[in-house]
Amino acid sequence: MTMIWIILVILVVLIDIVMILEILKTNAAMSAKLPWIIAIVVLPYLGVLIYYFLGRNRLNG
């Protein structure tokens, strides 16, 4: 059971890193990027989902 949790945590961290890098690559101002990065770091599961469904369209405009 412990191995499943370790794999899950590693997967979430990797997804967070990919999303943060994706946010940083956009042409949006840093003041628009920072709240999304904070949301992903503070709320790893929920922040990624919210950004994926709502934030990508707003930052890529």
Secondary structure, 3 states (H helix, E strand, C coil): CHHHHHHHHHHHHHHHHHHHHHHHHCCCCHHHHHHHHHHHHHCHHHHHHHHHHHHHHHHHC
